[in-house]
Amino acid sequence: MKPLHMETIRLADWSGFTDFGGSAEVYAPQNEAEIVELVQFCRDNQKKLRVIGLQTSWNTLWHCEDVMMTTKNLNKITEIDVENKTITCESGVTLEEVHKALWEKGLTLDTAPAVDWVTVGGSVSTGSHGSGPASNSSSMIGCRLVTADGNVLELDEADERLDAVRVSMGVLGILSSITLKVVDAFYVSMKRTQIPVEDWQRYITEGEMSYVLWFPHTGRAVLATVDIISDAAEAKNLAEAASSTGFDPNNPEDLERMGLDVEKYIGAVAELANILPSTFPARNRYLMDVFFQDIEKVGPAHEILMSFQSVPIAGAEWSVPVSNFEAALADMQAEIDKGDFYLPIVWLKKVAPETAWLSAADEQCVQCGIYHNLFEGTPSHVKDMVMRIERLMLNHGGRPHLGKLIYLDPADLRRMYPNWDKFNALRQQMDPNGMFWSKALAASFGD
């Protein structure tokens, strides 16, 4: 193998929750041909190989003791087909770059995950999504996949294996090129207001991309009603009339206007809650009243819905069928009422059904995201929280987001996916020697 470009990475996720210590040199191929060379090298030398993007996943599945490669240099948008409404790009391109390039052409993605700095390859491989449409993986209508034998497999919607690749965690091969179906550019109107938590179901029917932030221990939630606006002139008029007098900590203009270092204030109460969990009720009330005031905003979806900024956090996300979520919510409240379970803000999104073999949502679901703040030198409540939530979600037909934290036994994890055996058989067929099947994956899903 000819020398390939190398990059130094920190062996930790972005928040530092999963930290293997120190740094490592990883391969950084710059095109598909170099990916093929690296795969052939690993095949000939019987090495395991894992692909990493921007290390946004808190679990250990990205790590490999043998060989790792980063998609950092696979950062090209190769085609935007305006007539057929598609974009083709390499797997290391970020969602921010995709949205900006599409918007210039009068197009956009139909979903808007909260953060825009994740890669396209990572979002497709783990099923990242916003609220309303199906996950970003469902937008993938074609790809080029470097398989364990060193060949390049080109897939489109006529090939059922595309549904296997859509949420595959990189175990079927390395995505060198991805084609996404996109839609005409649209705007959104987002109105945020406090509601009793008992009214959580309003977000299911009010607004196409609405979501809820539940503040446990307060009896309250914040409803963000998000309506799609197709007409640019209408959006402009609504934006001018919007009464956004509330403070939005995710809006850089608000931060600049008020001269605030918002992380200092959020961090202070969150850090105290880590040390004294009994202050969680006060923490949640404070954050809701100060940082989640009633506001109204209008603009492109990727600007309004993908501006989330965060201090270090870690946690889990679960999709639960809408018909089961009222009972799941009651069980979470009952767990809180025991007096030893303190929950931070819980984010409820709605997710449309999709066809990926390992999808977390094959029917209309509530996606429930729960994350704890991380502060060096303070107790971490993350693992205990995730494990207790897992036990509850298992009782209500839930499935976890594969890019977040999961502590389930392998048998329990496999059992939640009706297509697991089908997927695993294809994996073994495409990668008979387990090049892409690391120790971490085997520990999570079983050998």
C-alpha positions as CSV (number, residue, x, y, z in Angstrom):
1,M,0.0,0.0,0.0
2,K,1.3,3.4,-0.9
3,P,1.6,5.9,1.9
4,L,-1.8,7.5,2.8
5,H,-2.4,10.8,4.5
6,M,-2.6,10.5,8.3
7,E,-4.5,12.5,10.9
8,T,-4.1,12.7,14.7
9,I,-7.3,12.3,16.6
10,R,-8.1,12.3,20.3
11,L,-9.3,8.9,21.4
12,A,-12.6,10.2,22.9
13,D,-16.0,11.3,21.7
14,W,-16.7,15.0,21.4
15,S,-17.9,15.4,25.0
16,G,-15.2,13.3,26.6
17,F,-17.6,10.7,28.1
18,T,-16.1,7.8,26.2
19,D,-12.4,8.3,26.5
20,F,-9.8,5.7,25.6
21,G,-7.0,8.0,26.6
22,G,-4.4,10.0,24.6
23,S,-4.4,10.3,20.8
24,A,-3.8,8.1,17.8
25,E,-2.7,8.4,14.2
26,V,-5.5,7.3,11.8
27,Y,-5.7,7.0,8.1
28,A,-7.3,9.8,6.2
29,P,-8.0,8.8,2.6
30,Q,-8.8,11.5,0.2
31,N,-10.8,9.6,-2.4
32,E,-12.5,6.2,-3.1
33,A,-9.3,4.7,-4.6
34,E,-7.4,5.3,-1.4
35,I,-10.3,3.8,0.6
36,V,-10.0,0.7,-1.6
37,E,-6.2,0.5,-1.0
38,L,-6.7,0.7,2.8
39,V,-9.4,-2.0,2.8
40,Q,-7.2,-4.3,0.6
41,F,-4.3,-3.7,3.1
42,C,-6.5,-4.7,6.0
43,R,-7.8,-7.7,4.1
44,D,-4.3,-8.9,3.3
45,N,-3.0,-8.4,6.8
46,Q,-6.1,-9.6,8.6
47,K,-6.7,-6.3,10.3
48,K,-10.0,-4.9,11.8
49,L,-11.0,-1.5,10.3
50,R,-13.5,1.1,11.7
51,V,-14.5,4.4,10.2
52,I,-14.9,7.5,12.3
53,G,-16.5,10.9,11.3
54,L,-16.6,13.7,13.9
55,Q,-16.8,11.3,16.9
56,T,-20.3,12.5,17.9
57,S,-21.3,9.1,19.2
58,W,-21.0,8.5,22.9
59,N,-20.8,4.7,22.7
60,T,-17.6,2.7,21.9
61,L,-18.7,1.4,18.5
62,W,-16.4,3.8,16.6
63,H,-13.2,2.5,18.3
64,C,-10.9,-0.2,16.9
65,E,-7.6,-1.4,18.3
66,D,-6.3,-2.3,14.8
67,V,-6.9,0.3,12.1
68,M,-9.1,3.4,12.1
69,M,-9.8,5.8,9.3
70,T,-11.4,9.2,9.4
71,T,-13.6,10.7,6.7
72,K,-12.2,14.2,7.3
73,N,-10.8,14.4,3.8
74,L,-13.8,12.9,2.1
75,N,-15.4,16.3,2.0
76,K,-16.5,17.0,-1.5
77,I,-20.0,17.7,-2.9
78,T,-19.8,16.1,-6.3
79,E,-23.2,16.9,-7.8
80,I,-26.5,18.8,-7.1
81,D,-29.1,17.7,-9.6
82,V,-31.7,20.5,-9.4
83,E,-34.1,18.9,-11.9
84,N,-34.2,15.5,-10.1
85,K,-33.8,17.0,-6.6
86,T,-30.7,15.0,-5.5
87,I,-27.4,15.7,-4.0
88,T,-24.3,13.5,-4.2
89,C,-21.4,13.9,-1.8
90,E,-18.6,12.1,0.0
91,S,-19.3,10.7,3.4
92,G,-17.3,13.3,5.4
93,V,-19.3,16.3,4.2
94,T,-21.2,17.9,7.1
95,L,-25.0,18.6,7.2
96,E,-24.2,22.3,7.5
97,E,-22.3,22.2,4.2
98,V,-25.0,20.2,2.5
99,H,-27.8,22.6,3.7
100,K,-25.9,25.7,2.5
101,A,-25.1,24.2,-0.9
102,L,-28.7,23.1,-1.4
103,W,-30.2,26.4,-0.3
104,E,-28.3,28.2,-2.9
105,K,-30.0,26.0,-5.5
106,G,-33.5,26.4,-4.0
107,L,-33.4,23.0,-2.3
108,T,-33.0,21.5,1.1
109,L,-33.1,18.3,3.1
110,D,-36.5,17.4,4.4
111,T,-35.3,16.7,8.0
112,A,-33.4,19.0,10.3
113,P,-31.4,17.3,13.2
114,A,-30.5,19.6,16.0
115,V,-26.8,19.8,15.2
116,D,-25.4,20.6,11.8
117,W,-21.8,19.6,12.4
118,V,-22.4,15.8,12.0
119,T,-21.3,14.2,8.8
120,V,-23.6,12.8,6.1
121,G,-22.0,9.4,6.4
122,G,-22.5,9.3,10.2
123,S,-26.1,10.6,10.1
124,V,-27.1,8.0,7.5
125,S,-25.3,5.1,9.2
126,T,-26.9,5.8,12.6
127,G,-30.3,7.2,11.6
128,S,-30.0,10.8,12.7
129,H,-33.2,12.9,12.4
130,G,-35.1,15.9,13.3
131,S,-38.8,16.0,14.2
132,G,-41.5,15.1,11.7
133,P,-40.0,13.3,8.7
134,A,-38.2,10.0,8.8
135,S,-34.4,9.9,9.6
136,N,-31.7,11.2,7.3
137,S,-30.9,7.6,6.3
138,S,-34.3,7.4,4.5
139,S,-33.2,10.2,2.2
140,M,-30.4,8.1,0.9
141,I,-31.5,6.8,-2.5
142,G,-28.1,5.6,-3.7
143,C,-24.5,5.0,-2.6
144,R,-21.1,3.6,-3.4
145,L,-19.9,1.2,-0.8
146,V,-16.3,-0.2,-0.5
147,T,-16.8,-3.7,0.7
148,A,-14.5,-6.0,2.7
149,D,-13.2,-7.7,-0.5
150,G,-11.9,-4.4,-1.8
151,N,-14.5,-4.0,-4.4
152,V,-16.9,-1.1,-4.9
153,L,-20.7,-1.9,-4.7
154,E,-23.1,0.6,-6.3
155,L,-26.6,0.5,-4.8
156,D,-29.8,2.2,-5.7
157,E,-33.4,1.9,-4.5
158,A,-34.0,-1.1,-6.7
159,D,-31.6,-3.1,-4.5
160,E,-33.0,-4.2,-1.2
161,R,-29.6,-4.1,0.3
162,L,-29.8,-0.3,0.4
163,D,-32.2,-0.6,3.3
164,A,-29.5,-2.7,5.1
165,V,-26.9,0.0,4.5
166,R,-29.1,2.9,5.6
167,V,-28.6,2.3,9.3
168,S,-25.6,-0.1,9.3
169,M,-23.0,1.5,11.6
170,G,-20.4,0.9,9.0
171,V,-20.4,-2.8,9.4
172,L,-21.3,-3.6,5.7
173,G,-18.5,-1.5,4.2
174,I,-17.3,2.1,3.9
175,L,-19.5,4.7,2.2
176,S,-17.4,6.5,-0.3
177,S,-20.3,8.4,-2.0
178,I,-23.9,9.1,-0.9
179,T,-26.9,10.3,-3.0
180,L,-29.7,11.9,-1.0
181,K,-33.2,12.8,-2.2
182,V,-33.9,16.4,-1.4
183,V,-36.9,18.7,-1.6
184,D,-37.8,22.3,-2.6
185,A,-36.4,24.8,-0.1
186,F,-38.9,25.7,2.6
187,Y,-39.1,27.9,5.7
188,V,-40.5,27.2,9.1
189,S,-42.4,29.2,11.7
190,M,-41.4,28.1,15.2
191,K,-43.5,29.2,18.2
192,R,-42.4,28.2,21.6
193,T,-44.7,28.2,24.7
194,Q,-44.9,26.5,28.1
195,I,-47.7,23.8,28.6
196,P,-48.6,21.3,31.2
197,V,-46.8,18.1,30.6
198,E,-50.1,16.3,30.3
199,D,-50.7,18.1,27.0
200,W,-47.5,16.6,25.4
201,Q,-49.5,15.0,22.6
202,R,-50.3,18.4,21.1
203,Y,-46.9,18.3,19.2
204,I,-48.0,15.2,17.4
205,T,-50.8,17.0,15.6
206,E,-49.9,20.7,15.8
207,G,-47.2,21.6,13.2
208,E,-45.3,19.4,10.8
209,M,-42.0,19.5,12.6
210,S,-43.0,20.3,16.2
211,Y,-41.3,19.0,19.3
212,V,-41.6,19.1,23.1
213,L,-39.0,19.7,25.8
214,W,-40.2,18.1,29.0
215,F,-38.8,19.5,32.2
216,P,-39.2,16.7,34.8
217,H,-39.8,17.6,38.4
218,T,-41.8,20.7,37.3
219,G,-45.0,19.3,35.8
220,R,-44.3,21.6,32.8
221,A,-43.0,21.2,29.3
222,V,-42.1,23.6,26.4
223,L,-44.0,23.1,23.2
224,A,-42.3,24.2,20.0
225,T,-44.9,24.3,17.3
226,V,-43.1,24.2,14.0
227,D,-45.1,24.9,10.8
228,I,-43.7,24.6,7.3
229,I,-44.0,27.6,5.0
230,S,-43.3,27.0,1.3
231,D,-43.7,30.6,0.1
232,A,-40.7,32.9,0.6
233,A,-42.7,36.1,0.5
234,E,-45.1,34.7,3.2
235,A,-42.1,33.7,5.3
236,K,-40.6,37.2,5.0
237,N,-43.8,38.8,6.1
238,L,-44.2,36.4,9.1
239,A,-40.6,37.0,10.1
240,E,-41.1,40.7,10.2
241,A,-44.2,40.3,12.3
242,A,-42.8,37.7,14.6
243,S,-42.6,38.8,18.3
244,S,-39.3,37.2,19.3
245,T,-38.9,39.2,22.5
246,G,-37.9,36.1,24.5
247,F,-34.2,35.2,25.0
248,D,-33.0,32.2,22.9
249,P,-29.7,30.8,24.2
250,N,-29.1,29.1,20.8
251,N,-29.3,32.4,18.9
252,P,-25.8,34.0,18.6
253,E,-27.5,37.4,18.0
254,D,-29.3,37.2,21.3
255,L,-26.1,36.3,23.1
256,E,-24.3,39.2,21.5
257,R,-27.1,41.6,22.2
258,M,-27.2,40.7,25.9
259,G,-23.4,40.3,26.2
260,L,-23.8,36.9,27.9
261,D,-21.6,33.9,28.2
262,V,-24.6,31.6,28.4
263,E,-22.5,28.5,29.1
264,K,-21.4,30.0,32.4
265,Y,-24.9,30.3,33.7
266,I,-26.3,27.0,32.4
267,G,-23.1,25.3,33.6
268,A,-23.3,26.6,37.1
269,V,-26.8,25.2,37.9
270,A,-26.1,21.9,35.9
271,E,-22.8,21.4,37.7
272,L,-24.5,21.9,41.1
273,A,-27.1,19.4,40.2
274,N,-24.5,16.8,39.4
275,I,-23.0,17.3,42.9
276,L,-26.4,17.6,44.7
277,P,-29.0,15.7,42.7
278,S,-31.7,16.9,45.0
279,T,-31.4,20.3,43.3
280,F,-32.5,18.9,39.9
281,P,-36.1,20.2,40.4
282,A,-34.7,23.8,40.9
283,R,-32.3,23.3,38.0
284,N,-35.0,22.4,35.6
285,R,-37.3,25.2,36.7
286,Y,-34.4,27.7,36.3
287,L,-33.4,26.5,32.9
288,M,-37.0,26.5,31.7
289,D,-37.9,29.9,32.9
290,V,-34.7,31.7,31.9
291,F,-33.5,29.9,28.8
292,F,-36.7,28.6,27.2
293,Q,-38.9,31.6,27.2
294,D,-41.8,32.0,24.8
295,I,-40.5,33.0,21.4
296,E,-41.5,33.1,17.8
297,K,-39.0,32.7,14.9
298,V,-39.3,32.3,11.2
299,G,-36.6,31.3,8.8
300,P,-35.0,28.4,6.9
301,A,-35.4,25.1,8.7
302,H,-31.7,24.5,9.0
303,E,-31.2,27.9,10.6
304,I,-34.1,27.7,13.0
305,L,-34.0,24.0,14.0
306,M,-30.3,23.2,13.6
307,S,-28.6,25.8,15.8
308,F,-28.3,23.7,18.9
309,Q,-25.2,24.5,21.0
310,S,-24.3,22.5,24.1
311,V,-21.9,22.1,26.9
312,P,-20.6,18.5,27.1
313,I,-23.5,16.0,27.5
314,A,-24.1,12.3,27.1
315,G,-27.1,10.1,27.1
316,A,-29.5,7.9,25.1
317,E,-32.3,8.3,22.6
318,W,-35.2,5.9,22.3
319,S,-38.1,5.6,19.8
320,V,-41.4,4.4,21.2
321,P,-44.6,3.9,19.2
322,V,-46.9,6.8,19.6
323,S,-49.6,4.5,20.9
324,N,-47.3,3.3,23.7
325,F,-45.8,6.6,24.8
326,E,-48.4,7.8,27.3
327,A,-47.7,4.6,29.3
328,A,-43.9,5.1,28.9
329,L,-44.2,8.7,30.1
330,A,-46.2,7.5,33.2
331,D,-43.5,5.0,34.0
332,M,-40.8,7.6,33.8
333,Q,-42.8,9.8,36.1
334,A,-43.4,6.9,38.5
335,E,-39.6,6.3,38.6
336,I,-39.0,9.9,39.4
337,D,-41.6,9.7,42.2
338,K,-39.4,7.1,43.9
339,G,-37.2,10.0,45.0
340,D,-33.8,8.7,43.8
341,F,-34.1,9.3,40.0
342,Y,-33.4,12.8,38.7
343,L,-33.9,13.5,35.1
344,P,-32.7,16.5,33.1
345,I,-34.6,18.0,30.1
346,V,-36.2,15.3,28.0
347,W,-36.6,16.0,24.3
348,L,-39.6,14.5,22.5
349,K,-39.6,14.5,18.7
350,K,-41.9,12.7,16.3
351,V,-40.5,10.3,13.7
352,A,-42.2,9.0,10.6
353,P,-41.9,5.2,9.9
354,E,-39.0,4.1,7.6
355,T,-37.8,0.9,5.9
356,A,-34.2,0.5,7.0
357,W,-33.6,-3.0,8.4
358,L,-32.2,-1.6,11.7
359,S,-34.5,1.4,11.9
360,A,-35.6,2.5,15.4
361,A,-39.0,3.5,13.9
362,D,-41.0,1.2,11.6
363,E,-44.2,3.0,12.7
364,Q,-45.0,6.5,13.8
365,C,-42.9,7.0,16.9
366,V,-42.1,9.4,19.7
367,Q,-38.3,9.8,19.8
368,C,-37.2,10.4,23.4
369,G,-33.8,12.0,24.0
370,I,-32.4,12.1,27.6
371,Y,-28.9,13.6,28.3
372,H,-27.0,14.5,31.4
373,N,-24.4,17.3,31.6
374,L,-20.8,16.3,32.1
375,F,-18.4,18.3,34.3
376,E,-14.9,17.2,35.2
377,G,-14.6,16.4,38.8
378,T,-18.3,15.9,39.5
379,P,-20.3,12.7,39.6
380,S,-21.6,11.4,36.3
381,H,-25.2,10.2,36.5
382,V,-25.2,9.2,32.9
383,K,-24.8,5.4,33.1
384,D,-27.3,4.9,35.9
385,M,-29.9,7.1,34.1
386,V,-29.5,5.3,30.8
387,M,-29.7,1.8,32.3
388,R,-32.9,2.8,34.2
389,I,-34.5,4.3,31.1
390,E,-33.6,1.2,29.1
391,R,-35.5,-1.0,31.5
392,L,-38.6,1.2,31.1
393,M,-38.4,1.5,27.3
394,L,-38.1,-2.3,26.9
395,N,-41.6,-2.6,28.4
396,H,-43.1,-0.3,25.8
397,G,-41.7,-1.5,22.5
398,G,-38.9,1.0,22.4
399,R,-35.7,0.8,20.3
400,P,-32.5,2.8,20.9
401,H,-30.7,5.2,18.7
402,L,-27.6,3.1,17.7
403,G,-25.3,6.2,17.8
404,K,-26.1,6.9,21.5
405,L,-25.4,5.1,24.7
406,I,-26.7,1.5,25.1
407,Y,-26.0,-0.8,28.0
408,L,-28.4,-3.6,27.2
409,D,-27.4,-7.3,27.0
410,P,-26.7,-8.3,23.4
411,A,-29.6,-10.7,23.4
412,D,-32.0,-7.9,24.5
413,L,-30.6,-5.5,21.9
414,R,-30.9,-8.0,19.0
415,R,-34.4,-8.9,20.0
416,M,-35.7,-5.4,19.5
417,Y,-34.9,-5.5,15.8
418,P,-37.2,-7.9,13.8
419,N,-34.7,-7.8,10.9
420,W,-31.6,-8.4,12.9
421,D,-31.1,-12.0,11.7
422,K,-31.6,-10.9,8.1
423,F,-29.1,-8.0,8.6
424,N,-26.5,-10.2,10.3
425,A,-26.7,-12.8,7.6
426,L,-26.0,-10.2,5.0
427,R,-23.2,-8.8,7.1
428,Q,-21.5,-12.2,7.3
429,Q,-22.0,-12.7,3.6
430,M,-20.4,-9.4,2.7
431,D,-17.7,-9.5,5.4
432,P,-17.0,-13.2,6.1
433,N,-13.8,-12.5,8.0
434,G,-15.3,-9.7,10.1
435,M,-13.0,-6.9,9.0
436,F,-15.6,-4.3,10.0
437,W,-16.8,-6.2,13.1
438,S,-14.8,-4.9,16.0
439,K,-14.5,-6.1,19.6
440,A,-16.8,-3.3,20.7
441,L,-19.5,-4.3,18.2
442,A,-19.2,-7.9,19.2
443,A,-19.6,-6.9,22.9
444,S,-22.7,-4.9,22.1
445,F,-24.5,-7.3,19.7
446,G,-22.8,-10.6,20.4
447,D,-20.3,-12.6,18.3
